[in-house]
Amino acid sequence: MPQIPVRTGVSLNYEISGSGEPLLLIMGTSGAIALWGEITSRLAQTHQVIAMDNRGLGGSDRGVGPISVASMAEDASALLEALEIPRAHVLGWSLGSAVAQELALAHPDQVASAVMFATWGRCDGFQRSVLSAFRLPYVLRDMDSALAVSGLAFSPQLLDHPDFAAMLEPMLPAFPQNEAQMQVTVEQWDADLAHDSIDRLGGITAPTVVVVGEQDLLTPQWQAKKVADAIPGARFELVTGAGSSHGLHIERPDDFTKIVTGFLGEQSI
């Protein structure tokens, strides 16, 4: 996968697949491109998909300066500029959805539409507790505990599957691989906890759909609903039943793809 310089000292790793209108995928906390799973190839059937590694993870450089939701939005904006893509649809998962919010607010001309998957506008007490539990193993540089806690991103049904460990193994390279990447992940968790856009979301003009699973513990459905209610004209899609976890796109790829492609099919650049 290629790297491209986007800002001083920062080169981002990305991959492009498919053809059609551009769709930028922004990954969530601790993850690299591979955590999109089969969603990338599914969406590439209808769009030119640009999947990126956020700074300091996967194949992207850390660069200098703080990691915040706003700085990551500037990275995404700079990537589109470097690739000479003036306007794109944007799909962000978890932290990536917060980045999509800031990108849509700061650079509305670049965002044709937004899919905010597993999102929130300001942590409440429950969410702060959950995210803090995910953060601690990375502070302690304890990858075994980090992977154990990551099970909370999946559904009870998947966690009880006899082949869960074997199913998780191919995803392991998409998690932090060294101490530097673990430190970046701590900074990402801090960005999650500090994210506060709820009073500004009314300024988003891009057509938006908010997607969340009923079983999502990291970004609970009531938090996602607040975002949908705050963005003018936003659509709210709640996926229910088995597999409707924070990793909805991995557990329910058919349903997730149908929602995303259905929404994007109504938008045009």
Beta strands, then each sheet from edge to edge (+ up, - down):
strand 1: 3-7
strand 2: 10-17
strand 3: 22-26
strand 4: 48-52
strand 5: 88-93
strand 6: 111-117
strand 7: 208-213
strand 8: 235-239
sheet 1: 1+ 2- 4+ 3+ 5+ 6+ 7+ 8+
end
